[in-house]
Amino acid sequence: MAKEKILLAYSGGLDTSIIIPWLLENYDCEVIAMAGEVGIDLDHEALRAKALKCGATKCYIEDISEEFITDYIYPTLKAGAVYEGKYLLGTSFARPIIAKRMVEIARKEGCTSIAHGCTGKGNDQVRFELTIKALAPEMKIIAPWRIWEIKSRDEEIDYANERGIPVPVTKENNYSMDKNLWHLSHEGMDLEDPANEPQYDKILEMMVSPEKAPDQAEYVELDFEAGIPAKVNGEALAPVDMLKKLNEIAGRNGVGIADMVENRLVGMKSRGVYETPGGTIMYAAHRELELLCLERDTMHYKDLVSHKYAELVYFGQWFHPLREALDAFVNETQKTVTGKVKLKLYKGNVLPAGTTSPFSLYEEELSTFGEDVVYDQADAGGFINCFGLPMKVVAQMKKRNGLLD
């Protein structure tokens, strides 16, 4: 009987480095590794060599960076989706694109199972597995963290050392991190106590702390076309190059730190620090343009949609019919979100410094405190009488029944 083929989501980090030998020790199988390159320049030769040394028969390294930006980041940006008011969803929307490519390779290689290194406490297990279920419902899933005897990252390090497997962490420096072109997340160690201030000088990689940013403000200008960034400081850039450029600009100005205690899908709270420099600029600029170009009721309803959209992405439901349906609404709202936004960056702060658009709904003649000939202020009295009538009727009822002080 032929050995079972298992495709493993592989990063070369602690978890996936030991999962290859663990699978070989516990299954009669062949392991094929796949690393998804989402904007981070991986050392292909070294990563492939390590996977093969650990026991994999093949190692795919897939550059899906541009698709990651255009098909996952941009839809989320257009939706204005932010989880719990802080998290710009960097890991959340990276998992489904990796899992989608895994399904494609698993079918190409004739694999019957897909394995991942996500813990049984985290959100990523859900994101990987819901994508697999949505795209390959027949595929078996192996999640070692839910079935093996290893109970901690320290025990993982021991397991690796016993087998001579090099890992990129030590017991003294054992943060759980996830990096892509959009963000870098940090969890674990001292961050597990929300009372501890993050050691920014120790953990930050994509940016400097606000204290180390220049004393002089820097301006950056973004052009949008139908809700999508098109130019930076007047220069048209491809999606990957644009995000790299914005990461540099925001990073040197200390822009993009989010320190938060969040509600995981599995029910517990967790504390993480996220670096999202370029993404923070994109979101800030996009919001300023929407404030100028979207009509009030549409914008307020879109804010409700943004909240739900963020939940769907965070909960791993990227391929859920509801998210796809919400895209239709969002895309309709973005048809007039075109224009230029200037931002002022200073020591971690992002301040609007001017917005223009051919679709602007701002009419100075209507808004002015000066004299105008287009608005009759006397009209407001009748409007308020009608708008406030339900409240007045309730108050009259309360007064009749002695309920109004």
C-alpha positions as CSV (number, residue, x, y, z in Angstrom):
1,M,0.0,0.0,0.0
2,A,1.3,3.4,-0.9
3,K,2.2,5.8,1.9
4,E,-0.3,8.6,2.7
5,K,0.8,12.0,1.4
6,I,0.4,14.9,3.8
7,L,0.8,18.5,2.8
8,L,2.1,20.7,5.6
9,A,1.8,24.4,5.9
10,Y,5.5,25.2,6.5
11,S,7.3,28.3,7.7
12,G,10.5,27.0,9.0
13,G,9.6,28.3,12.5
14,L,9.4,26.3,15.7
15,D,6.1,24.6,15.3
16,T,6.4,23.5,11.7
17,S,10.1,22.5,12.0
18,I,9.2,19.8,14.5
19,I,5.9,18.8,12.9
20,I,7.7,17.1,9.9
21,P,9.5,14.6,12.0
22,W,6.5,14.2,14.3
23,L,4.3,13.3,11.3
24,L,6.9,10.8,10.0
25,E,7.1,9.2,13.5
26,N,3.4,8.9,13.9
27,Y,2.0,8.2,10.4
28,D,3.0,6.0,7.6
29,C,3.4,8.9,5.3
30,E,5.3,11.2,3.0
31,V,5.4,14.8,4.0
32,I,5.3,17.6,1.4
33,A,6.0,21.1,2.7
34,M,4.6,24.4,1.4
35,A,5.6,27.9,2.4
36,G,3.4,30.8,1.3
37,E,5.5,33.9,0.6
38,V,3.2,36.8,1.5
39,G,5.5,39.7,0.9
40,I,8.5,38.6,3.0
41,D,11.6,37.8,1.1
42,L,12.3,34.2,2.1
43,D,15.6,32.5,1.6
44,H,14.3,29.8,-0.7
45,E,17.4,27.7,-0.7
46,A,17.8,27.7,3.0
47,L,14.1,27.1,3.7
48,R,13.9,24.2,1.2
49,A,17.1,22.7,2.6
50,K,15.8,22.8,6.1
51,A,12.5,21.2,5.2
52,L,14.2,18.4,3.3
53,K,16.6,17.9,6.2
54,C,13.7,17.5,8.6
55,G,12.3,14.8,6.4
56,A,10.0,16.4,3.8
57,T,10.3,14.9,0.3
58,K,9.5,18.2,-1.4
59,C,9.1,21.9,-0.4
60,Y,7.1,24.3,-2.4
61,I,7.8,28.0,-1.8
62,E,4.9,30.0,-3.4
63,D,5.2,33.8,-4.0
64,I,1.6,34.9,-3.6
65,S,2.4,38.5,-2.5
66,E,0.6,40.4,-5.1
67,E,-2.5,38.3,-4.9
68,F,-2.4,38.8,-1.1
69,I,-2.6,42.5,-1.5
70,T,-5.0,42.8,-4.4
71,D,-7.5,40.1,-3.5
72,Y,-7.3,40.1,0.3
73,I,-5.8,43.4,1.7
74,Y,-7.6,45.7,-0.7
75,P,-11.1,44.3,-0.2
76,T,-10.6,44.5,3.6
77,L,-9.3,48.1,3.2
78,K,-12.2,49.1,1.1
79,A,-14.6,47.7,3.7
80,G,-12.8,49.7,6.4
81,A,-12.7,46.5,8.5
82,V,-10.9,46.8,11.8
83,Y,-11.4,44.1,14.5
84,E,-12.3,45.5,17.9
85,G,-11.3,49.0,16.9
86,K,-7.5,48.3,16.7
87,Y,-6.5,45.2,14.8
88,L,-5.9,45.6,11.0
89,L,-6.3,41.8,10.4
90,G,-2.8,41.1,9.2
91,T,-2.7,37.4,10.1
92,S,-6.4,36.9,9.6
93,F,-6.5,37.5,5.9
94,A,-3.0,35.9,5.3
95,R,-4.2,32.5,6.3
96,P,-7.0,31.9,3.8
97,I,-4.7,32.8,0.8
98,I,-2.1,30.4,2.1
99,A,-4.7,27.7,2.7
100,K,-6.2,28.2,-0.8
101,R,-2.8,27.6,-2.4
102,M,-2.2,24.6,-0.1
103,V,-5.5,23.0,-1.4
104,E,-4.3,23.5,-5.0
105,I,-0.9,21.9,-4.4
106,A,-2.4,19.1,-2.3
107,R,-4.7,18.2,-5.2
108,K,-1.8,18.4,-7.7
109,E,0.4,16.1,-5.5
110,G,-2.4,13.6,-4.7
111,C,-2.4,14.4,-1.0
112,T,-5.2,13.1,1.2
113,S,-4.5,15.3,4.2
114,I,-3.4,18.8,5.0
115,A,-1.5,19.5,8.3
116,H,-0.9,22.8,10.0
117,G,1.0,24.0,13.1
118,C,-1.7,26.1,14.7
119,T,-2.4,25.6,18.4
120,G,-5.7,24.5,19.8
121,K,-6.1,27.8,21.6
122,G,-5.7,30.2,18.6
123,N,-7.7,31.6,15.7
124,D,-5.4,30.4,13.0
125,Q,-6.6,26.8,13.2
126,V,-10.0,28.0,12.3
127,R,-8.8,30.2,9.5
128,F,-6.9,27.4,7.8
129,E,-9.5,24.7,8.4
130,L,-12.5,26.7,7.3
131,T,-10.7,27.6,4.1
132,I,-9.9,23.9,3.4
133,K,-13.5,23.0,4.2
134,A,-14.8,25.6,1.8
135,L,-12.5,24.7,-1.1
136,A,-11.8,21.0,-0.5
137,P,-14.5,19.5,1.8
138,E,-13.2,16.0,1.1
139,M,-9.7,16.7,2.5
140,K,-8.6,15.4,5.9
141,I,-7.0,17.8,8.3
142,I,-4.2,17.0,10.8
143,A,-3.7,19.4,13.7
144,P,-0.8,18.1,15.8
145,W,-1.2,20.6,18.6
146,R,-4.6,19.1,19.3
147,I,-3.4,15.6,19.6
148,W,0.3,15.3,20.5
149,E,1.8,15.1,24.0
150,I,3.7,18.4,23.7
151,K,2.2,21.0,26.0
152,S,4.3,24.2,25.6
153,R,6.7,26.0,23.3
154,D,9.6,25.1,25.8
155,E,8.7,21.4,25.2
156,E,8.8,22.0,21.5
157,I,12.3,23.4,21.8
158,D,13.4,20.3,23.8
159,Y,11.8,18.1,21.1
160,A,13.7,19.9,18.4
161,N,17.0,19.8,20.3
162,E,16.7,16.0,20.9
163,R,16.5,15.5,17.1
164,G,19.1,18.1,16.1
165,I,16.6,20.4,14.4
166,P,17.7,24.1,14.4
167,V,14.9,26.4,15.4
168,P,14.8,30.3,15.3
169,V,13.9,30.8,19.0
170,T,15.3,30.0,22.4
171,K,13.6,29.6,25.8
172,E,14.8,33.1,26.7
173,N,13.5,34.7,23.5
174,N,10.4,32.8,22.7
175,Y,7.8,35.3,21.4
176,S,5.2,33.9,19.0
177,M,5.4,36.0,15.9
178,D,3.8,36.1,12.5
179,K,5.1,38.4,9.7
180,N,4.0,39.3,6.3
181,L,4.2,42.5,4.2
182,W,1.2,44.0,5.9
183,H,2.2,43.4,9.6
184,L,4.2,41.7,12.3
185,S,2.5,40.3,15.3
186,H,4.0,39.6,18.7
187,E,2.5,37.4,21.5
188,G,3.7,35.5,24.5
189,M,6.4,35.9,27.1
190,D,6.1,39.2,29.0
191,L,3.2,40.3,26.8
192,E,1.0,37.6,28.4
193,D,0.5,40.0,31.3
194,P,-1.5,43.0,30.1
195,A,0.0,45.0,33.0
196,N,3.4,44.9,31.3
197,E,4.4,47.7,28.9
198,P,5.8,46.2,25.7
199,Q,9.6,46.3,25.3
200,Y,9.4,48.1,22.0
201,D,13.1,48.5,21.5
202,K,13.4,44.7,21.9
203,I,10.5,43.6,19.7
204,L,9.9,46.1,16.9
205,E,11.2,45.1,13.5
206,M,9.2,47.0,10.9
207,M,9.3,50.3,12.6
208,V,10.9,52.4,15.3
209,S,9.1,53.4,18.5
210,P,7.5,56.9,18.5
211,E,10.2,58.1,20.9
212,K,12.9,57.3,18.3
213,A,11.1,58.8,15.4
214,P,12.4,62.1,13.9
215,D,11.6,65.4,15.6
216,Q,10.5,66.8,12.2
217,A,7.1,65.8,10.8
218,E,6.9,64.1,7.4
219,Y,4.1,64.5,4.9
220,V,2.9,61.7,2.6
221,E,0.3,61.9,-0.2
222,L,-1.9,59.0,-1.4
223,D,-4.0,58.9,-4.5
224,F,-7.0,56.5,-4.5
225,E,-9.1,55.2,-7.5
226,A,-12.4,53.6,-6.5
227,G,-11.1,52.9,-3.0
228,I,-7.8,51.4,-4.0
229,P,-4.4,53.1,-3.4
230,A,-2.9,54.1,-6.8
231,K,0.0,56.5,-6.1
232,V,2.3,57.5,-3.3
233,N,3.6,61.1,-3.4
234,G,2.5,61.3,-7.0
235,E,4.3,58.1,-8.1
236,A,2.3,55.2,-9.5
237,L,3.5,52.0,-7.9
238,A,2.6,48.3,-8.2
239,P,0.8,46.9,-5.1
240,V,3.8,45.2,-3.5
241,D,6.2,48.1,-4.2
242,M,3.6,50.6,-2.8
243,L,3.1,48.7,0.4
244,K,6.9,48.4,0.9
245,K,7.2,52.2,0.3
246,L,4.5,53.0,2.8
247,N,6.0,50.6,5.3
248,E,9.3,52.5,5.1
249,I,7.7,55.9,5.4
250,A,5.4,55.0,8.3
251,G,8.1,52.8,10.0
252,R,10.6,55.6,10.3
253,N,8.0,57.8,11.9
254,G,6.8,55.3,14.5
255,V,3.4,55.0,12.9
256,G,1.5,51.7,13.2
257,I,1.7,50.2,16.7
258,A,-1.4,48.5,18.1
259,D,-1.2,47.0,21.6
260,M,-4.4,45.3,22.5
261,V,-6.2,42.7,24.5
262,E,-8.6,41.0,22.0
263,N,-11.3,38.5,22.1
264,R,-10.3,35.3,20.3
265,L,-12.9,33.3,18.4
266,V,-12.4,30.3,20.7
267,G,-13.6,32.4,23.7
268,M,-10.5,33.6,25.6
269,K,-8.9,37.0,25.7
270,S,-5.3,37.3,24.4
271,R,-2.8,40.2,24.4
272,G,-0.8,41.0,21.3
273,V,1.3,43.8,19.8
274,Y,0.9,44.5,16.1
275,E,3.2,46.5,13.8
276,T,1.2,47.6,10.8
277,P,3.0,50.7,9.5
278,G,2.0,51.1,5.8
279,G,-1.4,49.7,6.5
280,T,-2.1,52.3,9.2
281,I,-1.4,55.0,6.6
282,M,-3.7,53.4,4.0
283,Y,-6.6,53.0,6.4
284,A,-6.2,56.6,7.7
285,A,-6.1,58.1,4.2
286,H,-9.0,55.9,3.0
287,R,-11.2,57.0,5.9
288,E,-10.5,60.7,5.2
289,L,-11.5,60.2,1.5
290,E,-14.7,58.4,2.5
291,L,-15.6,61.2,4.9
292,L,-15.5,63.6,1.9
293,C,-17.1,61.4,-0.7
294,L,-19.7,59.2,0.9
295,E,-23.3,60.4,1.6
296,R,-24.3,60.2,5.3
297,D,-26.7,57.3,5.4
298,T,-24.5,55.1,3.1
299,M,-21.4,55.9,5.2
300,H,-23.2,55.1,8.5
301,Y,-24.5,51.9,7.2
302,K,-21.1,51.0,5.8
303,D,-19.7,51.5,9.3
304,L,-22.0,48.7,10.4
305,V,-20.9,46.5,7.5
306,S,-17.3,47.2,8.4
307,H,-17.8,45.8,11.9
308,K,-19.4,42.6,10.5
309,Y,-16.8,42.3,7.7
310,A,-14.0,42.5,10.3
311,E,-15.6,39.7,12.3
312,L,-15.9,37.5,9.3
313,V,-12.3,37.9,8.4
314,Y,-11.0,37.5,12.0
315,F,-13.2,34.4,12.5
316,G,-11.7,32.7,9.4
317,Q,-14.8,33.0,7.3
318,W,-13.1,34.6,4.2
319,F,-14.9,32.2,1.8
320,H,-18.2,32.6,3.6
321,P,-21.1,33.6,1.3
322,L,-21.9,36.6,3.5
323,R,-18.4,38.1,3.1
324,E,-18.6,37.7,-0.6
325,A,-22.1,39.3,-0.6
326,L,-20.9,42.2,1.5
327,D,-18.2,42.8,-1.1
328,A,-20.9,43.7,-3.6
329,F,-22.2,46.4,-1.2
330,V,-18.7,47.7,-0.4
331,N,-17.7,47.9,-4.1
332,E,-20.7,49.9,-4.9
333,T,-19.9,52.5,-2.2
334,Q,-16.3,52.8,-3.5
335,K,-17.1,54.0,-7.0
336,T,-16.7,57.6,-5.9
337,V,-13.9,57.1,-3.4
338,T,-11.4,58.6,-5.7
339,G,-9.1,61.5,-4.9
340,K,-6.0,62.7,-3.1
341,V,-5.2,62.6,0.7
342,K,-2.3,64.3,2.4
343,L,-1.3,63.0,5.8
344,K,1.1,64.4,8.4
345,L,3.2,61.8,10.3
346,Y,4.8,62.7,13.6
347,K,6.1,60.4,16.3
348,G,3.4,57.7,15.9
349,N,0.6,60.1,15.0
350,V,-1.2,60.3,11.7
351,L,-3.0,63.6,11.1
352,P,-5.1,64.7,8.0
353,A,-3.5,67.5,6.1
354,G,-5.8,68.0,3.2
355,T,-8.2,65.9,1.0
356,T,-9.5,66.6,-2.5
357,S,-11.8,64.6,-4.8
358,P,-13.7,65.2,-8.0
359,F,-16.6,63.4,-6.2
360,S,-16.5,65.6,-3.1
361,L,-19.8,66.1,-1.4
362,Y,-18.5,69.1,0.6
363,E,-20.2,72.3,-0.5
364,E,-18.6,75.3,1.1
365,E,-21.6,77.5,0.3
366,L,-23.8,75.2,2.3
367,S,-21.4,74.8,5.2
368,T,-20.2,78.4,5.6
369,F,-20.7,80.5,8.7
370,G,-20.7,83.4,6.3
371,E,-23.6,84.8,4.3
372,D,-25.0,82.5,1.6
373,V,-27.9,82.4,-0.8
374,V,-28.5,78.6,-1.1
375,Y,-29.7,77.6,2.4
376,D,-32.8,79.1,4.1
377,Q,-32.1,78.7,7.8
378,A,-35.9,79.1,8.5
379,D,-36.4,75.7,7.0
380,A,-34.8,74.1,10.0
381,G,-37.7,74.9,12.3
382,G,-40.2,72.8,10.4
383,F,-37.7,70.1,10.0
384,I,-37.0,69.9,13.7
385,N,-40.8,69.9,14.5
386,C,-41.3,66.9,12.3
387,F,-38.1,65.1,13.2
388,G,-38.8,65.6,16.9
389,L,-42.6,64.8,16.9
390,P,-42.2,61.2,18.1
391,M,-40.2,62.4,21.1
392,K,-42.7,65.1,21.9
393,V,-45.6,62.7,21.8
394,V,-43.8,60.4,24.2
395,A,-43.1,63.3,26.5
396,Q,-46.8,64.4,26.5
397,M,-47.9,60.8,27.4
398,K,-45.4,60.8,30.3
399,K,-46.7,64.2,31.5
400,R,-50.3,63.0,31.5
401,N,-49.4,60.0,33.6
402,G,-47.2,61.8,36.0
403,L,-44.0,60.1,34.7
404,L,-42.2,63.3,33.7
405,D,-40.4,65.2,36.3
